[in-house]
Amino acid sequence: MHKYGDCSFCGGEVKEEKVELDYRYQGKLFIFQNVPSGVCQQCGEKYLPAKVAKEIEHRIQTKQKWDKTISVPVDVLPEEVAV
């Protein structure tokens, strides 16, 4: 188990939990499940240990066959909404 300090955003306590992580890399969205991560109990900010972050990047760069693939709806708001 990784030792986490207090949250750098709100100062809350950070505890290790298994989370689902959305990770964007080179314009693609990857979803990882069962990821050990520090989660702030106050604001929800997530912290990845370096070992976990390196493993995720390694899998994105080398994995040939993924466990699952899902379809994700995408919508683009018109310019007049963004103003």
C-alpha positions as a printed NumPy array, in Angstrom:
array([[  0.   ,   0.   ,   0.   ],
       [  1.308,   3.437,  -0.983],
       [  1.626,   6.195,   1.652],
       [ -0.091,   9.451,   0.637],
       [  0.217,  12.87 ,   2.227],
       [ -2.63 ,  15.343,   2.582],
       [ -4.438,  16.636,  -0.522],
       [ -2.466,  19.408,  -2.23 ],
       [ -5.727,  21.142,  -3.249],
       [ -7.822,  21.205,  -0.078],
       [ -5.64 ,  19.664,   2.645],
       [ -8.032,  16.734,   3.168],
       [ -7.007,  13.199,   4.096],
       [ -5.983,  10.986,   1.152],
       [ -6.757,   7.262,   1.395],
       [ -5.975,   4.464,  -1.042],
       [ -8.956,   3.129,  -3.002],
       [ -9.51 ,   1.121,  -6.183],
       [-10.995,   3.471,  -8.793],
       [-12.006,   3.621, -12.444],
       [ -9.681,   5.972, -14.298],
       [-10.376,   7.815, -17.578],
       [ -7.041,   8.483, -19.281],
       [ -6.576,  10.478, -22.467],
       [ -3.491,   9.793, -24.555],
       [ -2.763,  11.114, -28.054],
       [ -6.408,  11.975, -28.716],
       [ -7.768,   8.628, -27.52 ],
       [ -9.725,   7.805, -24.384],
       [ -8.678,   4.773, -22.336],
       [-10.567,   3.5  , -19.292],
       [ -8.78 ,   1.506, -16.607],
       [-10.642,  -0.321, -13.857],
       [ -9.434,  -1.467, -10.438],
       [ -6.671,   1.167, -10.323],
       [ -4.979,   1.688,  -6.932],
       [ -5.136,   5.429,  -6.345],
       [ -5.038,   7.913,  -3.509],
       [ -8.409,   9.647,  -3.209],
       [ -9.003,  12.772,  -1.137],
       [-11.844,  12.089,   1.255],
       [-12.842,  15.758,   1.184],
       [-12.729,  16.903,  -2.463],
       [-12.278,  13.643,  -4.431],
       [ -8.956,  14.555,  -6.089],
       [ -7.096,  11.425,  -7.255],
       [ -3.362,  10.718,  -6.955],
       [ -1.568,   7.955,  -8.86 ],
       [  1.615,   6.437,  -7.473],
       [  4.465,   6.697, -10.026],
       [  4.568,   2.901, -10.44 ],
       [  0.868,   2.807, -11.367],
       [  1.164,   5.766, -13.785],
       [  4.129,   4.111, -15.536],
       [  2.221,   0.822, -15.837],
       [ -0.785,   2.589, -17.383],
       [  1.406,   4.36 , -19.955],
       [  3.243,   1.106, -20.719],
       [ -0.058,  -0.711, -21.318],
       [ -1.345,   2.046, -23.613],
       [  1.832,   1.944, -25.688],
       [  2.22 ,  -1.853, -25.909],
       [ -1.1  ,  -3.65 , -25.367],
       [ -2.387,  -5.24 , -28.562],
       [ -5.751,  -6.605, -27.381],
       [ -7.876,  -4.834, -24.8  ],
       [-10.256,  -6.6  , -22.407],
       [-13.271,  -4.532, -23.511],
       [-14.178,  -1.798, -25.98 ],
       [-17.146,   0.523, -25.501],
       [-18.875,   3.135, -27.63 ],
       [-18.842,   6.682, -26.214],
       [-21.321,   9.331, -27.391],
       [-19.737,  12.676, -28.321],
       [-21.526,  15.997, -28.834],
       [-20.074,  19.378, -29.841],
       [-21.808,  22.485, -28.503],
       [-22.431,  25.297, -31.011],
       [-20.308,  28.449, -30.752],
       [-23.199,  30.612, -29.525],
       [-23.516,  28.449, -26.398],
       [-19.827,  28.816, -25.545],
       [-19.924,  32.647, -25.59 ]])
